[in-house]
Amino acid sequence: MQTLDAIVQSAVDLAWGLPLVLLLIVGGLALTIYSRFVPLRRGWHAVQILTGRFDKADDPGQITHFQALATALAATIGVGNIGGVAIALTQGGPGAVFWMWVAAAVGMTTKFFDCTLSQLYRAPDEKGVMQGGAMYTIEVGLGRRWKPLAVLFATFGMIGCLPMFQTNQVAEILALEGIAPWVTASAATALVALVAFGGVERIGTVTARLVPAMCVLYLLLALAVLVIRIEAVPRVFSDIFSSAFTGRAAVGGAAGLTFIQVVLIGVKRGAFSNEAGIGTATLAHGAARTKEPVREGLVAMLGPFIDTILVCSLTAFVILVAVDPSVGDVAGVSLTAQAFAETLGPWAQYALILIVLMFALSTMISYSYYGKKCFGYLFGARRANLYTWFYLVGLFLGGVWSAALVINVIDTAFALMAFPNMIATLILAPKVIAATRDYFERARRGETH
């Protein structure tokens, strides 16, 4: 196992180097400027779309705009928002939070572009069902000579969409209550199997109900901590901005990090949290019922804001106002649990266990759909259910493997999904600009569908 740890650590260090960070951040910033901030300026229209105002039952696709966003958020708003933020703070200090914000800000535009493309370049699978996603964008939008890039995305999508980190962190927090990791892994596998075999319609229905409930519960708990520790909030803001550029590792300043290391940690954890640029969200938004691709891009744009700017920031503030992540060896979801318990009392730890279970379950459910679409692209839609068995095995292994091994496996796969997705998005960006101008011009004249 130590040899495997070393191999995977080398792989993630290579994959998440400066080239990928520049591709995500500089690429996202270039898209933002190129679009003249149009997606960000149309936030209210995105909310109107989300309410179902423009939904039509006979539009092509499988799920509503709201269900598509709920499915995407179920995948992104998860254990990464609780355990992943804690890991970012222990590895990169409060400065990593600033770079998570930067990744989310430019990621909003990135998601607008790649999810609009996932609608523009949909294609029927062998069952005749219209499918969208980064692999279809690459093959249909760029042409068949680019198919190796699409195969690369789908291959690592099957691995990156394994919910190993989610079961790992659930097993970690339940271990605090004396429950063996293999028991947690077995129970999670059985529970997810009930929904995973049901297809995207069942997944969309479940996540549309689960996501709002879990978000509200977590936000209330986090706001309670911040109200109690309100006097520490200005100090936390100061720490985040000052250490973002100084390379100070953590609140206590026990170990020094270079500026580049802090940026890499923040961007990596931000990408893991909201998945902007990775291409996973295209798999959900590509299934939305609509004849207007730009609408789905606008809905997708809301994801990084809700996920990172809102939920991840609350987690970071809860930890930084309550504990010092540079002291001790507690990390991941256990650190977040400690922060809640320190402020609200022991009962808060049990409330967090419930929230983690809900977050993890929602991600596990959504990821099963993502991985199945990648498998179906590679091996045919009629064989897609075979992936579910591979998925359930991966889910179980995530509960019994070490956290470091799990994180490095998923991070490496995400990196190798991001390269083909971002390359295609940047090349096809003019198509999105043309579609956006056409959509808003027709909307001005009242001619949109």
C-alpha positions in Angstrom: 0.0 0.0 0.0 2.9 2.4 0.7 4.2 1.8 -2.8 0.8 2.7 -4.2 0.6 5.8 -2.0 4.0 6.9 -3.4 3.0 6.3 -7.0 -0.3 8.2 -6.7 1.4 11.1 -4.8 3.9 11.5 -7.7 1.0 11.4 -10.2 -1.0 14.1 -8.4 2.1 16.3 -8.0 2.7 16.1 -11.7 -0.9 16.5 -12.8 -1.6 19.5 -10.5 1.4 21.5 -11.6 1.5 25.2 -12.6 0.3 24.4 -16.2 -3.1 23.2 -15.0 -3.5 26.0 -12.5 -2.8 28.5 -15.3 -5.2 26.7 -17.6 -8.0 26.9 -15.0 -7.4 30.4 -13.6 -6.0 32.3 -16.6 -8.3 30.4 -19.0 -11.4 31.3 -16.8 -10.3 34.9 -16.6 -9.8 35.1 -20.4 -13.3 33.7 -20.9 -14.7 36.3 -18.4 -13.0 39.2 -20.2 -13.8 37.8 -23.7 -17.5 37.6 -22.8 -17.4 41.1 -21.4 -18.8 39.8 -18.1 -22.1 39.0 -19.8 -22.8 35.8 -17.9 -22.1 37.4 -14.5 -24.3 40.4 -15.4 -27.2 38.1 -16.3 -27.5 36.5 -12.8 -31.1 37.6 -12.3 -32.1 36.0 -15.6 -30.4 32.8 -14.4 -32.6 32.8 -11.3 -35.7 33.4 -13.4 -34.8 30.4 -15.5 -34.2 28.3 -12.4 -37.8 29.0 -11.1 -39.2 27.0 -14.1 -40.6 30.1 -15.8 -39.3 28.9 -19.2 -39.7 25.1 -18.8 -41.5 23.2 -21.5 -42.3 19.5 -21.2 -41.8 18.9 -24.9 -38.3 20.3 -25.1 -35.5 17.8 -25.8 -33.7 16.5 -22.7 -34.5 14.4 -19.6 -34.6 16.7 -16.5 -35.7 20.3 -15.7 -33.3 23.2 -15.3 -33.7 23.0 -11.5 -33.1 19.3 -11.4 -30.0 19.7 -13.5 -28.6 22.3 -11.2 -29.7 20.2 -8.1 -27.9 17.2 -9.6 -24.8 19.2 -10.3 -24.9 20.8 -6.9 -25.5 17.4 -5.2 -22.2 16.4 -6.8 -20.3 19.6 -5.8 -21.9 20.6 -2.5 -20.7 17.6 -0.5 -18.0 16.4 1.8 -15.5 18.6 -0.1 -17.3 21.6 1.3 -16.7 20.3 4.9 -13.7 18.0 4.8 -12.1 19.4 1.7 -12.0 23.0 3.1 -10.5 21.7 6.3 -7.8 19.9 4.3 -7.1 23.2 2.4 -6.7 25.0 5.7 -4.3 22.5 7.2 -2.3 22.2 4.0 -2.3 25.8 2.8 -3.5 27.9 5.7 -6.1 30.6 5.5 -4.5 32.1 2.4 -5.8 29.0 0.4 -9.3 30.3 1.0 -8.6 33.4 -1.0 -7.4 31.3 -4.0 -10.5 29.1 -3.7 -12.6 32.3 -4.1 -10.5 33.3 -7.2 -11.1 29.8 -8.7 -14.8 30.1 -8.0 -15.1 33.6 -9.5 -13.6 32.7 -12.8 -15.1 29.3 -12.6 -18.6 30.8 -12.8 -17.8 32.0 -16.4 -16.0 28.7 -17.2 -19.2 26.8 -16.2 -21.3 29.1 -18.3 -19.2 28.3 -21.3 -18.7 24.6 -21.0 -22.3 23.9 -20.0 -23.7 26.0 -22.8 -21.4 23.9 -25.1 -22.8 20.7 -23.6 -26.2 21.8 -24.9 -25.0 23.1 -28.2 -23.3 19.9 -29.1 -25.6 17.1 -27.9 -25.8 13.9 -29.7 -28.0 10.8 -29.6 -26.5 7.6 -28.0 -27.1 4.2 -29.3 -30.6 4.1 -27.7 -31.5 7.4 -29.4 -31.4 9.4 -26.2 -29.9 12.9 -26.6 -26.8 13.1 -24.5 -24.5 16.0 -23.6 -21.2 16.3 -21.8 -17.6 17.4 -22.4 -16.9 14.2 -24.5 -19.7 15.0 -26.9 -18.7 18.7 -27.0 -15.2 17.6 -28.1 -16.2 15.0 -30.6 -19.2 16.9 -32.2 -17.9 20.4 -31.7 -14.3 19.9 -32.7 -14.7 16.9 -35.0 -13.8 13.2 -34.9 -10.1 13.8 -35.2 -10.3 15.2 -31.7 -12.0 12.0 -30.4 -8.8 10.8 -28.5 -9.3 13.9 -26.3 -12.9 12.9 -25.7 -11.9 9.4 -24.8 -9.3 10.8 -22.3 -12.0 12.8 -20.6 -14.4 9.9 -20.4 -11.8 7.4 -19.2 -10.7 9.5 -16.3 -14.3 10.6 -15.7 -15.1 7.0 -14.7 -12.4 7.2 -12.1 -12.8 10.9 -11.0 -16.5 10.3 -10.5 -16.0 7.5 -8.0 -17.3 8.8 -4.7 -14.3 7.5 -2.8 -13.6 10.7 -0.9 -17.2 10.9 0.3 -17.3 7.4 1.8 -13.8 8.0 3.2 -14.9 11.1 5.1 -18.2 9.6 6.3 -16.2 6.6 7.6 -13.9 9.0 9.4 -16.6 10.9 11.2 -18.6 7.8 12.1 -15.4 6.2 13.4 -15.6 8.9 16.1 -18.7 7.1 17.3 -16.9 3.7 17.2 -18.3 2.5 13.9 -15.8 0.5 11.9 -15.0 1.9 8.4 -15.9 -1.4 6.6 -19.4 -1.2 8.2 -19.9 2.4 7.0 -18.6 1.5 3.5 -20.9 -1.5 3.3 -24.0 0.5 4.4 -23.2 3.4 2.0 -22.8 1.0 -0.9 -26.1 -0.7 -0.3 -28.0 2.6 0.1 -26.6 4.2 -3.0 -27.3 1.1 -5.1 -31.0 1.6 -4.5 -30.9 4.9 -6.3 -28.0 4.5 -8.7 -29.8 1.8 -10.7 -32.8 4.1 -11.2 -31.3 6.3 -13.9 -31.2 10.1 -14.2 -34.9 10.7 -13.7 -34.8 9.1 -10.2 -31.5 10.8 -9.4 -32.9 14.2 -10.4 -36.0 13.7 -8.3 -34.0 12.6 -5.2 -31.4 15.4 -5.4 -34.0 18.1 -6.1 -35.4 17.3 -2.6 -32.2 16.5 -0.8 -30.0 19.4 -1.8 -32.2 22.3 -0.5 -32.7 20.6 2.8 -29.1 19.8 3.5 -27.9 23.3 2.4 -30.4 25.1 4.8 -29.5 22.8 7.7 -25.8 23.4 7.3 -26.1 27.1 6.7 -28.1 27.5 9.9 -25.5 25.6 11.9 -22.6 27.5 10.4 -24.3 30.9 10.9 -24.9 30.1 14.6 -21.1 29.5 15.1 -20.3 32.9 13.4 -22.8 34.8 15.5 -21.3 33.4 18.7 -17.8 34.1 17.5 -18.6 37.4 15.6 -15.7 39.2 17.3 -13.2 36.9 15.5 -14.5 37.4 12.0 -12.5 40.6 11.2 -9.3 38.8 12.3 -10.2 35.9 10.0 -10.6 38.2 7.0 -7.3 39.7 7.7 -5.6 36.3 8.0 -7.1 35.1 4.7 -6.0 38.2 2.7 -2.5 38.6 4.3 -1.5 34.9 4.1 -2.8 34.6 0.5 0.3 36.4 -0.7 2.9 35.8 2.0 2.9 32.0 1.9 2.3 31.7 5.7 1.1 28.1 6.1 -1.5 28.4 8.8 -2.9 30.7 11.5 -0.1 29.8 13.9 2.5 30.3 11.2 4.2 27.1 12.3 5.5 26.1 8.9 6.3 28.2 5.8 4.9 27.7 2.3 5.8 29.4 -0.9 3.3 31.7 -2.5 2.9 29.2 -5.4 2.2 26.3 -3.0 -0.6 28.3 -1.4 -2.1 29.1 -4.8 -1.9 25.5 -5.9 -3.6 24.2 -2.8 -6.3 26.8 -3.0 -7.1 26.3 -6.6 -6.9 22.5 -6.3 -9.3 22.4 -3.4 -11.5 25.0 -5.1 -11.7 22.9 -8.3 -12.4 19.8 -6.2 -15.2 21.7 -4.5 -17.1 23.4 -7.4 -15.5 21.4 -10.3 -15.5 24.4 -12.6 -13.3 23.6 -15.6 -13.2 19.9 -14.7 -16.2 19.1 -16.9 -18.3 17.0 -14.6 -21.2 19.6 -14.5 -21.6 19.3 -18.3 -22.8 15.7 -17.7 -25.8 17.0 -15.7 -26.5 20.2 -17.5 -26.3 18.4 -20.9 -29.3 16.4 -19.9 -31.6 19.4 -19.2 -34.8 19.9 -21.1 -34.4 23.0 -23.2 -34.0 24.3 -26.8 -32.0 27.3 -25.6 -28.4 26.2 -24.7 -27.5 29.6 -23.2 -30.2 29.2 -20.6 -28.6 26.1 -19.2 -25.2 27.8 -19.2 -26.6 30.6 -17.1 -28.2 28.1 -14.7 -24.9 26.2 -14.4 -23.1 29.5 -13.7 -24.8 29.7 -10.3 -23.2 26.5 -9.1 -19.7 27.8 -8.1 -21.2 30.8 -6.4 -23.5 28.6 -4.2 -20.9 25.9 -3.7 -17.7 27.8 -3.0 -18.4 31.5 -2.4 -21.2 30.6 0.0 -20.9 27.1 1.5 -17.1 26.7 1.4 -16.6 30.1 2.9 -18.9 29.4 5.8 -16.9 26.2 6.5 -13.6 28.0 6.4 -14.9 30.8 8.7 -16.3 28.3 11.2 -13.0 26.5 11.5 -10.9 29.7 11.6 -13.0 31.4 14.3 -13.1 28.3 16.5 -9.8 26.4 16.2 -6.2 26.7 14.9 -5.8 24.3 12.0 -1.9 24.5 12.2 -2.0 22.9 15.7 -2.4 19.2 16.2 -2.9 16.4 13.7 -6.7 16.6 13.2 -7.7 17.2 9.6 -10.5 16.8 7.2 -14.1 16.4 8.4 -12.9 15.7 11.9 -11.4 19.2 12.1 -14.7 20.8 11.0 -16.6 18.6 13.6 -14.1 19.9 16.3 -14.8 23.5 15.3 -18.6 23.1 15.6 -18.3 21.2 19.0 -15.9 23.8 20.4 -18.5 26.6 19.8 -21.9 25.0 20.0 -21.2 22.0 22.3 -21.0 18.2 21.8 -24.4 18.0 20.2 -23.2 20.0 17.2 -20.9 17.1 16.3 -23.9 14.8 15.9 -25.7 17.4 13.9 -22.7 17.6 11.6 -22.6 13.8 11.3 -26.2 14.0 9.9 -25.3 16.8 7.5 -22.2 14.9 6.3 -24.3 11.8 5.7 -26.7 13.9 3.6 -24.0 15.7 1.7 -22.1 12.5 1.0 -25.3 10.6 -0.1 -26.2 13.4 -2.6 -22.7 13.3 -4.1 -22.6 9.5 -4.3 -26.0 9.5 -6.1 -25.0 12.2 -8.7 -21.6 10.8 -9.3 -23.1 7.4 -10.2 -24.9 9.1 -13.1 -21.7 11.0 -14.2 -19.6 7.9 -14.3 -22.3 5.9 -16.1 -22.5 8.5 -18.9 -18.7 8.4 -19.4 -18.8 4.6 -19.5 -21.8 4.6 -21.9 -19.8 7.0 -24.2 -16.9 4.6 -24.3 -18.6 1.2 -24.4 -22.2 1.9 -25.5 -25.3 3.1 -23.6 -26.7 -0.5 -23.5 -23.8 -1.5 -21.4 -23.8 1.5 -19.1 -25.4 -0.3 -16.2 -22.2 -2.4 -15.9 -20.4 0.7 -14.6 -22.7 0.8 -11.6 -21.0 -2.4 -10.3 -17.5 -0.8 -10.8 -18.8 2.3 -9.1 -20.1 0.5 -6.0 -16.8 -1.3 -5.6 -15.0 2.0 -5.7 -17.4 3.5 -3.2 -16.6 0.6 -0.8 -12.9 0.9 -1.3 -13.0 4.6 -0.5 -14.3 3.8 3.0 -11.5 1.5 3.9 -8.5 3.2 2.1 -6.5 6.0 3.7 -7.6 9.6 3.1 -4.3 10.6 1.5 -4.6 7.8 -1.1 -8.2 8.5 -1.9 -7.6 12.3 -2.3 -4.6 11.8 -4.6 -6.5 9.3 -6.8 -9.4 11.6 -7.3 -7.3 14.7 -7.7 -5.2 13.0 -10.4 -8.3 11.9 -12.3 -9.8 15.4 -12.0 -6.7 17.0 -13.5 -6.8 14.7 -16.5 -10.4 15.5 -17.1 -9.7 19.3 -16.8 -7.2 19.4 -19.6 -9.4 18.1 -22.4 -12.5 20.0 -21.1 -10.7 23.4 -20.9 -8.9 23.0 -24.2 -12.3 22.3 -26.0 -14.0 25.1 -24.1 -11.4 27.7 -25.1 -11.3 26.6 -28.7 -15.1 26.7 -29.0 -15.6 29.9 -26.9 -16.6 31.9 -30.0 -19.5 29.6 -30.6 -20.8 30.4 -27.1 -20.4 34.1 -27.7 -22.4 33.9 -30.9 -25.1 31.9 -29.3 -25.3 34.3 -26.3 -25.6 37.4 -28.5 -28.3 35.6 -30.6 -30.2 34.5 -27.5 -30.4 37.9 -25.8 -31.2 39.6 -29.1 -34.2 37.3 -29.6 -35.1 37.6 -25.9 -35.2 41.4 -26.4 -37.7 40.9 -29.3 -39.7 38.3 -27.3 -38.8 35.5 -29.8 -37.1 33.0 -27.5 -38.7 29.6 -27.0 
